[in-house]
Amino acid sequence: MKYAENFHGGDEYLDAHEDVLQLAFQDLAPHLRDPKAQEVIRGLYDSTGSCGEDFYLHVKNVRLFDVSDPQGPAVVTIIVDSYEGFKSLIAKDQDMRPDYVHATMGENVSV
């Protein structure tokens, strides 16, 4: 976050903060059961004022039921920064959806 704070405004400032938050969520997503990891993420959100506007999602694992059919059914493990945000993401009402979704993939996930 110190790197991002070196920017003093404008699009570069916002882009740097978004990049830092996205990378931090990607790194900490597997550890969010730990209250200390949650505290770090919330502190980063609070310091940028972006909480509630953007939605952070990390795909941890994908397991196909039939490996010969990549288009077939699968179990997908995701970690989100907010369950309410996730419900908004899949809401039928487009006005409820987050302004921006930051999605990252785990090391074992292929696109």
Secondary structure per residue as TSV (DSSP state, phi and psi in degrees):
chain	resnum	aa	ss	phi	psi
A	1	M	-	360.0	-29.8
A	2	K	H	-59.8	-38.5
A	3	Y	H	-59.8	-47.0
A	4	A	H	-65.6	-32.0
A	5	E	H	-71.8	-12.9
A	6	N	T	-70.6	-19.1
A	7	F	-	-82.7	141.6
A	8	H	-	-109.2	18.7
A	9	G	S	138.9	173.6
A	10	G	H	82.0	-173.0
A	11	D	H	-64.7	-35.8
A	12	E	H	-61.7	-38.3
A	13	Y	H	-62.9	-48.5
A	14	L	H	-65.6	-42.4
A	15	D	H	-61.6	-42.0
A	16	A	H	-64.4	-43.3
A	17	H	H	-63.4	-43.2
A	18	E	H	-61.9	-42.3
A	19	D	H	-62.2	-43.8
A	20	V	H	-63.4	-45.7
A	21	L	H	-63.3	-41.9
A	22	Q	H	-64.2	-44.7
A	23	L	H	-66.6	-39.4
A	24	A	H	-63.7	-43.0
A	25	F	H	-65.6	-41.5
A	26	Q	H	-59.7	-44.9
A	27	D	H	-68.9	-38.4
A	28	L	H	-92.1	-13.7
A	29	A	G	-50.7	-45.9
A	30	P	G	-66.0	-12.0
A	31	H	G	-111.0	10.1
A	32	L	T	-71.9	-2.3
A	33	R	T	-71.7	-21.6
A	34	D	S	-81.9	121.7
A	35	P	H	-56.7	-28.8
A	36	K	H	-69.0	-37.7
A	37	A	H	-65.9	-40.0
A	38	Q	H	-61.4	-40.5
A	39	E	H	-63.9	-40.3
A	40	V	H	-63.6	-47.2
A	41	I	H	-62.2	-47.2
A	42	R	H	-61.2	-37.7
A	43	G	H	-63.3	-39.7
A	44	L	H	-66.2	-43.0
A	45	Y	H	-60.6	-46.1
A	46	D	H	-63.3	-38.0
A	47	S	H	-69.8	-21.2
A	48	T	H	-104.9	-11.6
A	49	G	T	70.7	21.7
A	50	S	-	-98.4	-0.4
A	51	C	B	-62.9	129.0
A	52	G	T	96.8	-20.6
A	53	E	T	-90.5	-41.9
A	54	D	E	-108.0	160.3
A	55	F	E	-125.0	132.6
A	56	Y	E	-112.2	129.5
A	57	L	E	-136.2	133.4
A	58	H	E	-125.0	121.7
A	59	V	E	-86.3	111.7
A	60	K	E	-85.3	-40.7
A	61	N	E	-154.6	147.2
A	62	V	E	-131.7	126.9
A	63	R	E	-125.7	110.0
A	64	L	E	-73.2	140.9
A	65	F	S	-70.7	-34.1
A	66	D	S	-130.6	103.6
A	67	V	T	-63.0	-18.3
A	68	S	T	-81.1	-7.9
A	69	D	-	-125.1	88.5
A	70	P	T	-66.4	-13.2
A	71	Q	T	-93.3	-2.7
A	72	G	S	-84.0	-174.2
A	73	P	-	-64.6	154.3
A	74	A	E	-153.8	160.8
A	75	V	E	-100.0	124.4
A	76	V	E	-118.5	122.8
A	77	T	E	-98.8	119.6
A	78	I	E	-123.1	152.9
A	79	I	E	-122.7	129.5
A	80	V	E	-120.7	157.2
A	81	D	S	-79.4	-14.8
A	82	S	-	-159.0	128.5
A	83	Y	H	-66.1	-38.4
A	84	E	H	-61.6	-39.5
A	85	G	H	-63.4	-38.1
A	86	F	H	-65.5	-42.1
A	87	K	H	-63.3	-36.7
A	88	S	H	-66.6	-37.8
A	89	L	H	-60.2	-39.6
A	90	I	T	-98.0	8.9
A	91	A	-	-65.6	147.9
A	92	K	S	-69.1	-34.4
A	93	D	S	-78.0	112.0
A	94	Q	G	-64.2	-23.9
A	95	D	G	-68.7	-19.8
A	96	M	G	-84.8	-15.7
A	97	R	S	-70.2	151.0
A	98	P	-	-60.3	153.6
A	99	D	S	-64.4	-39.0
A	100	Y	E	-148.3	139.3
A	101	V	E	-111.9	124.8
A	102	H	E	-100.7	112.4
A	103	A	E	-117.0	133.9
A	104	T	E	-128.6	161.2
A	105	M	E	-119.0	142.5
A	106	G	-	-70.8	167.8
A	107	E	T	-62.0	-31.5
A	108	N	T	-89.5	3.5
A	109	V	-	-101.4	127.8
A	110	S	-	-107.4	146.3
A	111	V	-	-101.0	360.0
